[in-house]
Each structure stands twice: as C-alpha cells, then as structure tokens.
Amino acid sequence: MKRYITTPIYYVNDVPHIGHAYTTIIADFLKRFYTLRGDESFFLTGTDEHGQKIEQSAQARGKTPMQYATEVSEKFRTLWDEFDIDYDHFIRTTDDYHIKAVQLAFSKMLEKGDIYKGEYEGQYCISCESFFTTTQLKEGRFCPDCGKPTSEVKEESYFFALSKYQDKLLKWYESNPILPSYRQNEVINFVKNGLNDLSITRTTFEWGIEIPSQKEGEKKHIIYVWLDALLNYVSALGYGGSEERMHLWEGAIHLVGKDILRFHAIYWPAFLLSLDIPLPKKIYAHGWWLNEGKKMSKSIGNVIDPKKVSDEFGNDVFRFFLLREVPFGQDGDFSLNALVDRINSELSNDLGNLLNRLIGMSEKYFSLSLSSNKAQEFFPTECKELENTITQALTLVENAHFHRYLEEVWKIFSLCNTMIARYEPWSLMKNGESEKTQALLVFLCNALYKGTLLFAPIMPTTAQKIADSLGIEIAPSEFKKMIDHHSFKEHFRIEKIAPLFPKIEKKEEKVQESKEEIKKEENKTPQIKIDDFFLSDLRVGEVLECKNVEGSEKLLLFQVDLGEQKPRQIISGIAQYYNPQDLIGTQVCVVANLKPAKLMGIVSEGMILSVKDENGLKLIIPQEKRKNGSKIG
C-alpha cells in the first residue's frame, strides 16, 4: 500500500514552535509506522516562502525576501534534522520546479474556465494571508482567525470559481475524508452556507509567483499565496515535470492544524477537482497546544521552544508526551509537570521498570539466557489478551486516535507487570517450577518485543535500546512476523543495559490564592453589584458534537457553535444525566468568557449552565430557538 504523508509547509514568518513540532512528529510517526508495516511510504515537509507578509518582514530587517526566507527555512530544516525527523523531501516554494508547477496549474485552470478576471473589493488579513467578508470580521474590522486589523483592498484580480465545486465537495465529504469527525461537520456547515469565488491574485506587492504569460501593459499579478502553497503537495511529486513520484498521490494523508483546515478541506480539493487530480485520502486536523489556557504567541511571550524541552528531557520523551497527553484534534495545555508525571509513571514505572525486572530475573535464575516453547501453553489467557490488544491498537492509527494507540500499547506493559505480581517467579523458583518460570520470562520478552515494535515509530532511540537488550531487531520482517502473524520467539539472550528512564524530581508549582479567592472561601455566597454580574458573558449556542471523555464516567466533551468563526470546546460533568448523542442539535446556555481550564488533559473553553436539585440535573435551554451567539441578560 502507498502512503504519502505531508505536513503543512511552514510559513517563514517566525521560528519553529511546539505546534510545528507536534504536526511534524505525528507525520514522522506515521511515516515510520507505515514503513515498519511494509508500506511504500513517503514523507514531505518544507516551508512556504511567498506573500506580502514575508516581503514586509524582510524589508523590516533590511534583507531581500529570498535572504530572509532562506534564513528561516534553514531553521526549520535544522530543527527537524536535530529531531531526527525521517522526511524524504524538504520543499521550498521558491524552488524552481515548484514555481513551474504552480504556473502550469494556473494555466490549466484558466484554460478550463475556472479562472476569470474581475475586481476584488473587501477586507484582507496580511497576517493570515486570507480574504474575509464583512460578516466574518470581528467588530467589523478585525480578522476572525488572528484578531489583527484587516486592510481594505480594492484591486484588479483573477478569481477561481470556487462556487462551481460546492456540490462536488459536499459529495466528497460523504466518504469521511476529514478526521476527527466534528471537524468535518464544521467544514460541511461552512460549505452548505454557500461558497464565494476566491480572489487568487494580488497586484499590490511583488514577492510571489507571477501568473504565466502576462499581457503587455497588464498589471503584474502575483498568485495568491494559498494557491501557491497548497500545490506543493503535488509539485514535490513531480507534477508538471517528470511526475516520477505521482503514483504516491493515491495514498495522500495531510496533517494540518485546525486553523488551516478550511484551506485544506475546501480550497485545496476544489483546486484538485479543477485540475482533474484525485482528492486526498485523508485530512487529519489537530488542535492547538496552549500555555496556561492561552494560544501561544510571540507577542505575549508564551511560546514554548521545542528544542529546549527536547534538550532537557530527551527527544523520545518529548515525542511520547506530545502524542500521549492529548486526544488528537483537541486543544492541549503544555505543562512541564505533566511531562514529568508521564516520565515517572508510564515510562519509568511501567516500561523502564519492567525491563529492569526482566533483566534482573533473567540474570538471577537463568544467567541471561532464556529458552522455552511453552509460553503460550502455560499462559493461554494472557496470550489471547495480548493478541486482542495488538489488534485493537492497529485499528486506532487509521482513525487518528494516536493517544489511544499508545494507551493500548501500554496495556501490554501493564499486562506484563500484572503477570509478575500474579505468578511471582521468585515463588515459582522456590517451589522448583523452573520450567514455568522460564516460560513466564519468555512470554514477558515476547510481549515486550511486540510492544517495542509498536512504539518504535514514536520512540525510535528507546526501541533500539530495548532491541539491543533483548537481542531482537526492529524491522518490517519482524513486524510482519510478531505483530501481523502473532508469532512467539522461543530464545532470548539478554544483555544488561542502564535504566531507560530514571525518575525525575517534580518541580513544585506554586499556586497563590488571590484575596478574592480567600474571601469567597470565607463567604460561599457573597453579594455582588449589577456591574459584577454583567462581567459574565452568557450566550446561547448549539451543540454540534458531543461525546464521552475517555477515561471519565462523569465528563462529556462538547463542540458548541456560539456564532463565532470556530466552535467552542467545552467539558461538562453531566455524563450520568444525558446520552451525548441526544444533545446534538440542542441549544444550551454558555458562560462564554470563562478562563480556559484543563480537565483530563483537555482544554475547556467555557461552561454550560444547568440546574440541579433532588430531582436530578437539567440543562438550561432557551424555550424557543435563538440565533447562535445571542447574549443572555
């Protein structure tokens, strides 16, 4: 099977941050995972280097746009190399072959009648390189995505007939190409509201790809940066040139952040339909990493440097934490203490200690040489449990449940630790049951081997250390034998190695109570002024998506439409009172300006109001349907 895995090409307006690392590490995991499974895999990443914002940033630094773009692009490439990212090709939109591919695509769309000349008049966000209608703006002026002021633009422009492809896009969504599913629902709702044709050239700046065959005397048109950037996914495969890798396109999987999903799930497939190129197989849209509930921003100084975290804790640990900590698609709050907790509990206790005990018992009882063909005979129930866990884990990758994939892998190590406690090999040896003891240790080696093969794409260095200790190999042939065919190895020669994950002392987080919080504790029901009440922003919103929070019996995870550009993610502890599916489409009352909080590793961006008495709990809902986002009060 062919697998073509892509990250967005990163815009060279800033240095790499943890969000860039998150996307790239997931893509790297998928590349390594599919390669280990024996699939033909190709991994593309790179940098997006054109546009007005780059031109302005370069001018502000006294550099040419190419000098500035090259400098920042190299920072991305260097970081991915330091992170040992296994990309196959690093593309720059300033590469000659890409420029030719973009100009060819423009010509084909123009020839097909999907591009026409007109005049654009409206609002443009330079920061996001995006056009917005007046109704989309915040307070009639500010960008709905980044919040920065937009500029009024009136200029000659070429337009792409996006509206022509509305029905075909809705038909494509029926094949469920976008994960998580609630992100697909957002896209469908956006498209159903009607698509406007898209302005795809600018004439007010020069740093970009010129349209081909411009007529003499015509204004110099630069191709819209998003049309330019999105075409990288096919130009890197040889589109418009030798096309030597275009056969990989049938397995295309795009990884993107939720803030650029619209471009990838609406504009990009429409461009492909115009060019008669098949649409991508999947689009995975992840959430944001926040810092104390706030989106990271250089302007407020809360950006987390992924290199510093990796340098302090190790590349493998950093990779593990990003994929394990937060369900894919949801926003997560980065915390060093949460990272230390994962190290000490799951990595040190569950995995590292398992290997240490296995080495110790193998040395004490069998001089580090194990041999048994009776592991499956002695432990049939555990063998079945191991097999079922592996089968379940493999299904989760295709559905972008990466955190749950790691949960299933860690169940293997929990099973091993439980077996040690249950069967007490020291007692078996004391009772003269050497054969069963050796069979138990061989079972543990096999389980650890299988688990190592499964997490090797996430923690390759750690996996190799375990492979060296157990005398095993991390290779597609071994994956096929041990994972796909559930084989058992009968002989192990153990090598002693240093502990994998020494415990780390947790840094104390100082929590200072404000005077207001102390006062509230002393007086549970303080009186407030009417002005205090109006500080609460209460709004009506519609539930778009609702599901149980994994690992919790009380919490439900909502996606609520408050009439904003994007739905709100809200957690509410009402799972024992409502079936989540019954709430979809219901309007609820929400505290919209509540400070974001983290529950079960998931960020909640508001509170859903309810009332509770001796008769139970009920949500507070409008008597009649109201416009989403309507204020209460």
ZAMARGU-4260 file (C-alpha; in steps of 0.2 Angstrom, whole numbers, plus 5000, padded with zeros to 4 digits):
<rodrens>
0) 5000/5000/5000 | 5006/5018/4996 | 5007/5031/5010 | 5011/5049/5006 | 5011/5059/5022
5) 5013/5078/5022 | 5014/5092/5035 | 5009/5109/5030 | 5023/5119/5023 | 5028/5131/5037
10) 5026/5149/5034 | 5043/5158/5036 | 5037/5172/5046 | 5043/5165/5063 | 5054/5152/5071
15) 5048/5134/5074 | 5037/5132/5089 | 5029/5117/5098 | 5014/5117/5086 | 5026/5115/5071
20) 5035/5101/5081 | 5018/5092/5085 | 5012/5091/5067 | 5029/5086/5061 | 5032/5072/5075
25) 5015/5065/5071 | 5019/5064/5052 | 5036/5056/5057 | 5027/5043/5067 | 5015/5039/5053
30) 5030/5038/5041 | 5039/5026/5052 | 5024/5016/5057 | 5019/5013/5039 | 5037/5009/5034
35) 5038/4996/5048 | 5022/4989/5042 | 5030/4986/5025 | 5020/5000/5015 | 5028/5011/5002
40) 5029/5027/5012 | 5035/5045/5008 | 5035/5060/5020 | 5035/5078/5014 | 5038/5094/5024
45) 5045/5111/5020 | 5042/5129/5020 | 5030/5142/5012 | 5040/5157/5007 | 5030/5169/4997
50) 5017/5183/5001 | 5015/5201/5007 | 5019/5197/5025 | 5036/5189/5020 | 5040/5204/5009
55) 5036/5216/5024 | 5046/5206/5036 | 5061/5205/5025 | 5060/5224/5022 | 5059/5227/5041
60) 5075/5218/5043 | 5085/5226/5029 | 5085/5210/5019 | 5079/5203/5002 | 5064/5192/5004
65) 5074/5177/4997 | 5088/5180/5010 | 5075/5181/5024 | 5066/5166/5018 | 5082/5156/5016
70) 5087/5160/5034 | 5071/5155/5042 | 5068/5140/5031 | 5085/5133/5037 | 5080/5135/5055
75) 5065/5123/5051 | 5076/5110/5042 | 5090/5111/5055 | 5077/5108/5069 | 5069/5093/5060
80) 5086/5086/5057 | 5091/5088/5076 | 5074/5079/5080 | 5079/5065/5068 | 5063/5068/5058
85) 5063/5055/5044 | 5057/5066/5030 | 5060/5061/5012 | 5059/5078/5004 | 5060/5096/5010
90) 5051/5108/4999 | 5053/5126/4997 | 5040/5136/4987 | 5055/5146/4980 | 5061/5130/4972
95) 5061/5132/4953 | 5051/5115/4950 | 5038/5121/4961 | 5036/5138/4953 | 5034/5130/4936
100) 5021/5118/4943 | 5011/5132/4950 | 5011/5142/4934 | 5006/5126/4924 | 4991/5123/4936
105) 4986/5142/4934 | 4986/5140/4915 | 4976/5124/4916 | 4963/5131/4927 | 4962/5147/4916
110) 4960/5136/4900 | 4946/5126/4909 | 4937/5142/4913 | 4939/5140/4931 | 4949/5157/4932
115) 4942/5173/4926 | 4947/5192/4928 | 4937/5204/4939 | 4940/5216/4953 | 4941/5212/4972
120) 4935/5224/4985 | 4935/5218/5003 | 4945/5215/5018 | 4962/5206/5018 | 4972/5200/5033
125) 4990/5201/5029 | 4995/5190/5044 | 4984/5176/5039 | 4985/5179/5020 | 4966/5177/5019
130) 4951/5187/5012 | 4936/5189/5023 | 4918/5196/5020 | 4912/5210/5031 | 4900/5197/5041
135) 4915/5187/5045 | 4925/5201/5053 | 4925/5204/5072 | 4918/5221/5076 | 4918/5225/5058
140) 4937/5226/5056 | 4947/5213/5065 | 4952/5196/5057 | 4941/5182/5064 | 4957/5170/5065
145) 4971/5180/5072 | 4962/5196/5079 | 4973/5208/5070 | 4966/5223/5060 | 4962/5219/5042
150) 4965/5230/5027 | 4953/5236/5014 | 4958/5230/4997 | 4952/5236/4980 | 4962/5230/4965
155) 4961/5220/4949 | 4961/5202/4952 | 4959/5185/4945 | 4946/5174/4953 | 4944/5155/4955
160) 4927/5148/4953 | 4926/5140/4970 | 4907/5141/4970 | 4906/5129/4955 | 4913/5115/4966
165) 4901/5116/4981 | 4891/5101/4977 | 4906/5090/4972 | 4914/5095/4988 | 4899/5090/4998
170) 4898/5074/4989 | 4917/5070/4993 | 4914/5073/5012 | 4902/5059/5012 | 4917/5047/5011
175) 4923/5054/5028 | 4940/5061/5022 | 4942/5073/5037 | 4946/5067/5055 | 4941/5070/5069
180) 4923/5069/5063 | 4917/5085/5071 | 4930/5095/5061 | 4922/5088/5045 | 4905/5093/5052
185) 4912/5111/5054 | 4918/5111/5036 | 4901/5104/5029 | 4892/5118/5038 | 4903/5131/5031
190) 4901/5124/5013 | 4882/5122/5015 | 4881/5141/5019 | 4887/5144/5001 | 4904/5147/4994
195) 4910/5163/4986 | 4923/5163/4971 | 4940/5166/4978 | 4952/5180/4973 | 4968/5171/4968
200) 4980/5185/4963 | 4987/5202/4970 | 4994/5217/4962 | 5000/5227/4977 | 5016/5218/4981
205) 5029/5208/4971 | 5036/5194/4982 | 5027/5179/4974 | 5025/5168/4958 | 5019/5178/4943
210) 5005/5172/4933 | 5011/5164/4917 | 5010/5174/4900 | 5005/5191/4907 | 5000/5203/4893
215) 5010/5218/4889 | 5004/5233/4899 | 4994/5222/4911 | 4997/5225/4930 | 5009/5212/4937
220) 4998/5199/4945 | 5006/5188/4959 | 4997/5171/4963 | 4988/5170/4979 | 5000/5163/4992
225) 4987/5149/4997 | 4986/5143/4979 | 5004/5143/4978 | 5007/5134/4994 | 4994/5120/4993
230) 5001/5115/4976 | 5017/5110/4985 | 5009/5093/4989 | 5009/5088/4970 | 5024/5098/4964
235) 5035/5088/4976 | 5029/5073/4967 | 5034/5079/4950 | 5018/5087/4944 | 5021/5097/4929
240) 5038/5089/4926 | 5044/5071/4927 | 5030/5066/4938 | 5041/5052/4944 | 5033/5051/4961
245) 5015/5055/4956 | 5010/5037/4959 | 5011/5040/4978 | 4997/5053/4977 | 4984/5039/4979
250) 4989/5037/4997 | 4989/5055/5002 | 4987/5059/5020 | 4988/5078/5025 | 4991/5083/5043
255) 4986/5101/5047 | 4981/5112/5062 | 4963/5116/5064 | 4966/5134/5060 | 4971/5130/5042
260) 4958/5116/5039 | 4947/5127/5028 | 4961/5130/5016 | 4965/5111/5015 | 4947/5104/5016
265) 4938/5117/5004 | 4951/5127/4993 | 4963/5113/4990 | 4951/5099/4985 | 4942/5112/4974
270) 4959/5116/4965 | 4962/5097/4963 | 4945/5095/4955 | 4948/5109/4943 | 4965/5100/4938
275) 4957/5083/4937 | 4968/5076/4951 | 4961/5063/4963 | 4957/5070/4980 | 4967/5066/4995
280) 4964/5050/5005 | 4963/5058/5022 | 4965/5075/5031 | 4969/5074/5049 | 4966/5091/5059
285) 4974/5093/5076 | 4971/5106/5089 | 4982/5119/5097 | 4995/5117/5111 | 4991/5131/5123
290) 5001/5138/5138 | 4991/5140/5153 | 4975/5140/5143 | 4981/5153/5130 | 4986/5151/5112
295) 5005/5153/5111 | 5010/5170/5103 | 5027/5178/5101 | 5019/5195/5105 | 5014/5189/5123
300) 5030/5179/5126 | 5022/5162/5130 | 5029/5152/5115 | 5037/5136/5121 | 5053/5131/5112
305) 5053/5113/5107 | 5072/5112/5106 | 5074/5117/5124 | 5061/5104/5130 | 5069/5090/5120
310) 5087/5095/5126 | 5081/5094/5144 | 5071/5078/5143 | 5076/5069/5128 | 5069/5068/5110
315) 5060/5051/5113 | 5051/5058/5129 | 5046/5074/5120 | 5039/5064/5106 | 5030/5052/5118
320) 5022/5066/5128 | 5015/5076/5113 | 5006/5060/5106 | 5001/5053/5123 | 4995/5068/5133
325) 4980/5075/5122 | 4967/5066/5111 | 4971/5071/5093 | 4960/5085/5087 | 4958/5093/5104
330) 4967/5108/5111 | 4980/5103/5125 | 4989/5113/5138 | 5008/5111/5139 | 5014/5108/5156
335) 5032/5103/5162 | 5025/5094/5177 | 5013/5084/5167 | 5028/5079/5156 | 5037/5074/5172
340) 5022/5064/5178 | 5022/5054/5161 | 5040/5050/5163 | 5039/5044/5181 | 5023/5034/5179
345) 5022/5027/5162 | 5040/5027/5156 | 5049/5024/5171 | 5037/5013/5181 | 5028/5004/5168
350) 5041/5002/5154 | 5058/5005/5162 | 5055/4995/5177 | 5048/4981/5168 | 5064/4979/5158
355) 5074/4981/5173 | 5065/4967/5182 | 5066/4956/5167 | 5085/4958/5166 | 5087/4955/5184
360) 5077/4939/5185 | 5084/4933/5169 | 5102/4935/5176 | 5097/4928/5193 | 5088/4912/5188
365) 5095/4908/5170 | 5111/4918/5168 | 5103/4930/5155 | 5099/4915/5143 | 5081/4911/5141
370) 5073/4897/5131 | 5055/4890/5131 | 5042/4884/5118 | 5029/4883/5131 | 5025/4901/5135
375) 5008/4900/5125 | 5004/4883/5133 | 5007/4890/5151 | 4998/4907/5148 | 4984/4905/5135
380) 4973/4918/5143 | 4987/4931/5143 | 4992/4926/5125 | 4974/4930/5119 | 4973/4946/5129
385) 4990/4951/5121 | 4984/4947/5104 | 4967/4957/5106 | 4977/4972/5112 | 4988/4972/5097
390) 4973/4971/5085 | 4964/4985/5094 | 4980/4996/5093 | 4982/4994/5075 | 4964/5000/5071
395) 4967/5016/5080 | 4981/5023/5069 | 4970/5023/5054 | 4957/5034/5064 | 4969/5046/5070
400) 4967/5040/5088 | 4986/5042/5092 | 4984/5044/5111 | 4973/5029/5112 | 4985/5019/5102
405) 4998/5022/5115 | 4986/5018/5128 | 4984/5001/5120 | 5002/4998/5119 | 5004/5002/5137
410) 4991/4989/5141 | 5004/4977/5135 | 5017/4983/5148 | 5003/4983/5162 | 4999/4965/5157
415) 5017/4960/5160 | 5019/4969/5176 | 5002/4961/5182 | 5009/4944/5177 | 5024/4946/5188
420) 5014/4951/5203 | 5002/4937/5200 | 5013/4922/5196 | 5028/4928/5207 | 5043/4920/5198
425) 5053/4920/5214 | 5040/4909/5222 | 5039/4898/5207 | 5058/4895/5208 | 5057/4892/5226
430) 5044/4878/5223 | 5055/4870/5210 | 5045/4876/5195 | 5059/4882/5184 | 5051/4877/5168
435) 5036/4888/5171 | 5047/4902/5177 | 5057/4902/5161 | 5041/4901/5151 | 5035/4916/5160
440) 5050/4926/5157 | 5050/4921/5138 | 5032/4927/5137 | 5037/4944/5145 | 5051/4945/5132
445) 5039/4942/5118 | 5026/4954/5125 | 5040/4967/5127 | 5046/4964/5110 | 5029/4966/5102
450) 5026/4982/5112 | 5043/4989/5107 | 5039/4986/5089 | 5023/4996/5091 | 5030/5011/5100
455) 5047/5011/5089 | 5039/5024/5077 | 5036/5036/5092 | 5052/5032/5102 | 5065/5025/5090
460) 5080/5028/5101 | 5072/5019/5116 | 5066/5005/5105 | 5083/5002/5099 | 5090/5001/5117
465) 5077/4988/5121 | 5081/4978/5105 | 5099/4978/5110 | 5095/4971/5127 | 5083/4958/5121
470) 5094/4953/5105 | 5080/4957/5093 | 5078/4968/5078 | 5066/4982/5073 | 5062/4978/5055
475) 5047/4976/5043 | 5050/4957/5043 | 5049/4956/5062 | 5034/4967/5062 | 5025/4956/5050
480) 5030/4940/5060 | 5027/4946/5078 | 5013/4959/5075 | 5003/4953/5060 | 5005/4934/5062
485) 5006/4935/5082 | 5022/4923/5082 | 5031/4919/5098 | 5050/4919/5099 | 5057/4905/5109
490) 5075/4910/5113 | 5082/4926/5120 | 5100/4931/5125 | 5098/4946/5137 | 5111/4960/5138
495) 5111/4971/5153 | 5109/4990/5150 | 5107/5005/5160 | 5090/5010/5166 | 5080/5018/5152
500) 5070/5032/5162 | 5077/5037/5179 | 5065/5046/5190 | 5064/5065/5189 | 5060/5076/5204
505) 5044/5086/5200 | 5046/5104/5202 | 5033/5111/5214 | 5020/5123/5206 | 5016/5137/5217
510) 4998/5142/5217 | 4994/5158/5226 | 4977/5162/5231 | 4971/5179/5227 | 4962/5190/5241
515) 4946/5187/5231 | 4948/5168/5231 | 4951/5169/5250 | 4936/5180/5253 | 4925/5168/5243
520) 4931/5153/5253 | 4926/5163/5269 | 4909/5168/5262 | 4902/5155/5250 | 4888/5166/5243
525) 4894/5184/5243 | 4883/5198/5237 | 4888/5206/5220 | 4884/5223/5211 | 4875/5223/5195
530) 4891/5228/5186 | 4899/5212/5193 | 4885/5201/5185 | 4887/5209/5168 | 4905/5204/5168
535) 4899/5187/5164 | 4896/5184/5145 | 4881/5172/5144 | 4877/5166/5127 | 4866/5154/5118
540) 4875/5141/5107 | 4870/5125/5098 | 4878/5108/5101 | 4887/5102/5086 | 4896/5087/5093
545) 4895/5078/5110 | 4904/5063/5116 | 4911/5055/5132 | 4928/5060/5138 | 4939/5044/5138
550) 4943/5038/5155 | 4930/5048/5164 | 4912/5042/5169 | 4906/5060/5173 | 4913/5071/5158
555) 4906/5075/5141 | 4915/5084/5128 | 4905/5097/5118 | 4909/5107/5102 | 4897/5122/5103
560) 4893/5134/5090 | 4892/5152/5098 | 4891/5161/5081 | 4910/5163/5081 | 4922/5158/5067
565) 4926/5141/5076 | 4915/5131/5088 | 4920/5131/5107 | 4927/5116/5115 | 4918/5114/5132
570) 4919/5100/5145 | 4904/5097/5157 | 4901/5084/5171 | 4884/5079/5166 | 4888/5062/5158
575) 4877/5052/5171 | 4862/5063/5166 | 4862/5063/5147 | 4866/5052/5132 | 4878/5063/5122
580) 4870/5059/5105 | 4853/5066/5112 | 4861/5083/5114 | 4867/5086/5097 | 4857/5100/5089
585) 4851/5106/5106 | 4854/5124/5111 | 4862/5127/5128 | 4867/5142/5138 | 4885/5145/5140
590) 4897/5156/5150 | 4907/5162/5136 | 4921/5172/5144 | 4926/5159/5157 | 4945/5157/5158
595) 4950/5141/5149 | 4953/5126/5161 | 4961/5109/5158 | 4952/5094/5163 | 4958/5076/5160
600) 4972/5084/5149 | 4959/5093/5138 | 4956/5112/5137 | 4938/5118/5141 | 4933/5135/5134
605) 4918/5139/5144 | 4904/5132/5155 | 4887/5125/5150 | 4874/5130/5163 | 4862/5118/5171
610) 4851/5117/5187 | 4852/5103/5200 | 4840/5098/5214 | 4834/5082/5222 | 4825/5078/5206
615) 4842/5077/5196 | 4850/5089/5184 | 4843/5098/5169 | 4852/5109/5156 | 4846/5127/5155
620) 4840/5129/5137 | 4830/5143/5128 | 4811/5140/5127 | 4812/5144/5108 | 4827/5143/5096
625) 4838/5158/5095 | 4852/5164/5084 | 4868/5155/5090 | 4879/5168/5100 | 4864/5178/5106
630) 4868/5186/5123 | 4858/5182/5138 | 4854/5195/5151
</rodrens>
